[in-house]
Amino acid sequence: MTDKTRRFPLSLSSVVEKPGAAARRPGEATSGQTAARNAAAHGLRDALAAAAPRNAAKPASPQGAAQRPAGSAHPAAMAGAGNPAAAVPAGARAAPLVSEAVRKAMVERVAKQGVRDPKVLAAMLEVQRHLFMEPALASQAYIDASLPIGYHQTISQPYIVARMIEVMRGNRNGGVLNRVLEIGTGCGYQAAVLSLVAKEVISIERIKPLHELAKSNLRPMRIANIRLHYGDGMLGLPQAAPFDGIILAAAGLEVPQALLEQLAIGGRLVAPVGARHQVLQLIERTGQSEWSSATLEACHFVPLRPGTV
C-alpha cells in the first residue's frame, strides 16, 4: 500500500448546502469528554469482555423489500452529549422510544456475535441508527435485522455492518484507512459509521431518491470527511482511487473488475457475492496484478445492479 495519501478536495459540505458553522470530523478528540461518553466506553469494555468466540457460521441477515414515495426523507442529526457531531437542530424528529441504553444493548449484542474491534464497536455506539429511517420504524432501529428504506432497498443489519468494517480494517497497515469507497449509500447510515474509522469516505448511490435521502440525513450532522456521489457503483470512482478499503452493500455474481483495479495494494474489499445463496467475500490486493480471496460467512443482500435510476 502506498504511504502517499491524496486528499479529495471536496467534503460533504461542498456537495450539499454549506452549514453555517465550521464542520469537524466525528473522530476528532475533544478536550472535555462527557459522562455520556465515559459511560459509552465502559459499556464497550463490558461488551468486549462478554464477547463469545466467533462461530464458524452466522445466520444470514433478512433483507426486506419496501417502497415509499420520494420526498419522505427526514432531516435529522446525531445528538447526545458525547457526540462530536452537531446537536439535533430545533424541530428535528424526536424518537422517545429509543435511548442510548438501547443502542448500547445493540453494540453489546454485536460484540457477542463476534465483532471484537473496539474502534468499530465505538463507531456503532456513536451513530444513532434510528435517525436514518422512518419515524414509524424508529422503535425497531436497534434490533439485529435489516429494515426497509424505500425503493426496494434496505438498511443492513447492525451485525453485518460492523462485521464488514471490522474485516476491512484487518489490513496490513494496522487498520489505517485513509480513503474508503462505499458502493450503495442507501440512507447514509453505513457511511456515517465509516466516517468514524476512516479519514475519507466516498460513497456512491445509483438510485437518485436514495442519494437525496442520504444527503438529507447526513447534512445536519456536518460530517466533513464524507463525499456522496450519484452514479454507477459498479464502475467505482477511478479519479479518486486508489482506496485502502472498498465495501459493497449489494450482492453481485462476482466483484466488478473495475473495483478490484481501484483497490490499493494491501487494501481490502469486502462484498456479498452470489444470487440465491450469498456469501461474504474478502478480497485483498497483494500486488499490481495479484489479488487473494477468502469466503467468510453466509449473508443476504439486495442485488448489485449497473447504471443509474
Residue pairs with C-beta under 8 A, 6 or more apart in sequence:
1 171
1 172
1 173
1 244
1 264
1 265
1 266
1 267
2 242
2 264
2 265
5 178
5 179
5 199
6 179
7 200
8 179
8 200
8 202
8 227
8 240
10 227
11 23
11 224
11 225
11 226
11 227
12 23
12 218
12 219
12 222
12 223
12 224
12 225
12 226
12 227
12 228
13 19
13 23
13 222
13 224
15 215
15 227
15 228
16 215
16 218
16 219
16 228
17 219
19 86
19 219
19 222
21 86
21 222
23 222
23 223
23 224
24 84
24 222
24 224
25 84
25 195
25 223
25 224
25 225
26 78
26 83
26 84
26 85
26 126
26 192
26 195
26 196
26 221
26 223
27 84
27 195
27 196
27 197
27 225
28 84
30 84
33 82
34 81
34 82
35 81
36 80
36 81
36 82
36 100
37 81
37 82
38 82
39 82
39 100
40 82
40 100
40 104
40 122
40 125
40 126
41 122
43 104
43 107
43 108
43 125
44 107
44 111
44 118
44 121
44 122
44 125
46 108
47 107
47 108
47 110
47 111
47 112
47 121
48 111
48 116
48 118
48 121
50 108
50 111
50 112
51 111
51 112
51 114
51 115
51 116
52 112
52 114
53 114
54 113
54 114
54 116
55 114
56 297
57 297
57 298
58 113
58 114
58 159
58 163
58 297
58 298
58 299
59 298
60 278
60 298
60 299
60 300
61 144
61 145
61 146
61 156
61 157
61 159
61 160
61 299
61 300
61 301
62 145
62 146
62 157
62 300
63 146
63 154
63 300
63 301
63 302
64 146
64 147
64 148
64 154
65 148
65 152
65 154
65 302
66 148
66 149
66 150
66 152
67 148
67 150
67 151
67 152
68 134
68 148
68 150
68 151
70 209
70 212
72 134
72 150
73 212
73 213
73 216
73 217
74 93
74 131
74 134
74 135
74 216
74 217
75 89
75 92
75 216
75 217
75 219
75 220
76 88
76 92
76 93
76 131
76 217
76 220
77 85
77 86
77 87
77 88
77 89
77 92
77 131
77 220
77 221
77 222
78 85
78 86
78 88
78 126
78 127
78 128
78 131
78 192
78 221
79 87
79 88
79 128
80 100
80 128
82 126
83 126
85 221
85 222
85 223
86 220
86 221
86 222
88 220
89 220
92 220
93 131
93 135
95 130
95 131
95 135
95 138
95 139
95 141
97 138
97 139
98 128
98 130
98 138
98 139
98 141
98 142
102 142
103 125
103 128
103 129
103 142
104 125
105 142
106 124
106 129
106 142
106 143
106 144
106 158
107 121
107 124
107 125
109 144
109 158
109 159
110 121
110 124
110 144
110 158
110 159
110 162
111 121
113 144
113 159
113 163
114 163
115 121
115 159
115 162
115 163
115 166
116 166
117 162
117 165
117 166
117 169
117 175
119 169
119 175
119 196
119 197
120 162
120 165
120 166
120 169
120 193
120 197
121 162
122 196
123 165
123 193
123 194
123 196
123 197
124 158
124 161
124 162
124 193
126 196
127 189
127 192
127 193
127 196
129 141
129 142
129 155
129 158
129 189
130 137
130 138
130 139
130 141
130 142
131 217
132 149
132 155
132 187
132 188
132 189
132 192
132 217
133 141
133 147
133 149
133 155
133 187
137 147
137 148
140 147
141 147
142 158
144 157
144 158
144 159
145 157
146 154
146 155
146 156
146 157
146 160
147 154
147 155
148 154
148 155
149 155
149 186
149 187
149 210
149 213
150 209
150 210
150 213
151 207
151 209
151 210
152 302
153 184
153 186
153 207
153 210
153 302
154 186
154 302
155 186
155 187
155 189
156 186
156 189
156 190
156 249
156 301
160 280
160 299
161 189
161 190
161 193
162 193
163 280
163 296
163 297
164 247
164 270
164 280
165 190
165 193
165 194
165 197
165 247
167 268
167 270
167 280
167 282
167 296
168 177
168 180
168 245
168 246
168 247
168 268
168 269
168 270
169 175
169 177
169 197
169 245
170 268
171 177
171 244
171 245
171 266
171 267
171 268
171 284
172 266
173 244
173 266
176 244
177 197
177 198
177 199
177 244
177 245
178 198
178 199
178 200
178 244
179 198
179 199
179 200
179 202
179 240
179 242
179 243
179 244
180 194
180 198
180 200
180 201
180 202
180 243
180 244
180 245
180 246
180 247
181 202
181 203
181 204
181 236
181 237
181 240
181 241
181 243
181 245
181 246
181 247
181 259
181 262
182 190
182 191
182 194
182 201
182 202
182 203
182 204
182 246
182 247
182 249
183 204
183 233
183 234
183 236
183 246
183 247
183 248
183 249
183 250
183 259
183 271
183 304
184 203
184 204
184 205
184 206
184 233
184 248
184 249
184 250
184 304
185 191
185 203
185 204
185 205
185 210
185 211
185 214
185 228
185 249
186 205
186 210
186 214
186 249
187 210
187 213
187 214
187 217
188 203
188 213
188 214
188 215
188 217
188 218
188 228
189 217
190 247
190 249
191 201
191 203
191 214
191 218
191 226
191 228
192 218
192 221
192 223
192 226
194 201
194 203
194 226
194 247
195 201
195 223
195 225
195 226
198 225
198 244
198 245
199 225
200 225
200 227
201 225
201 226
201 227
202 226
202 227
202 229
202 237
202 240
202 243
203 214
203 226
203 227
203 228
203 229
204 229
204 230
204 231
204 232
204 233
204 236
204 237
205 211
205 214
205 228
205 229
205 230
205 233
206 230
206 231
206 232
206 233
206 305
206 307
206 308
206 309
207 308
207 309
208 230
208 308
208 309
211 228
211 230
214 228
215 228
218 226
218 228
229 237
230 308
231 237
231 308
232 306
232 307
232 308
233 248
233 250
233 304
234 252
234 256
234 258
234 259
234 304
234 305
234 306
235 256
235 258
236 246
236 256
236 258
236 259
236 261
236 262
237 262
238 258
238 262
241 261
241 262
241 263
241 264
242 262
242 263
242 264
242 265
242 267
243 262
243 263
243 264
243 267
244 264
244 266
244 267
244 268
245 267
245 268
245 269
245 270
246 259
246 262
246 263
246 267
246 268
246 269
246 270
246 271
247 269
247 270
247 271
248 255
248 259
248 269
248 270
248 271
248 272
248 304
249 301
250 272
250 301
250 302
250 303
250 304
250 305
251 271
251 272
251 273
251 274
251 275
251 278
251 299
251 300
251 301
251 302
251 303
251 304
252 271
252 273
252 303
252 304
253 273
253 274
253 275
254 273
255 269
255 271
255 273
255 281
255 283
259 269
260 269
260 283
260 285
260 291
263 269
263 283
263 285
263 291
264 285
265 285
265 286
265 287
265 288
266 284
266 285
266 286
267 284
267 285
268 282
268 283
268 284
268 285
269 282
269 283
269 284
269 285
270 280
270 281
270 282
270 283
271 280
271 281
271 283
272 278
272 279
272 280
272 281
272 299
272 300
272 301
273 279
273 280
273 281
275 303
277 298
278 298
278 299
278 300
278 301
279 295
279 296
279 297
279 298
279 299
280 295
280 296
280 297
280 298
280 299
281 293
281 294
281 295
281 296
282 293
282 294
282 295
282 296
283 291
283 292
283 293
284 291
284 292
284 293
285 291
286 292
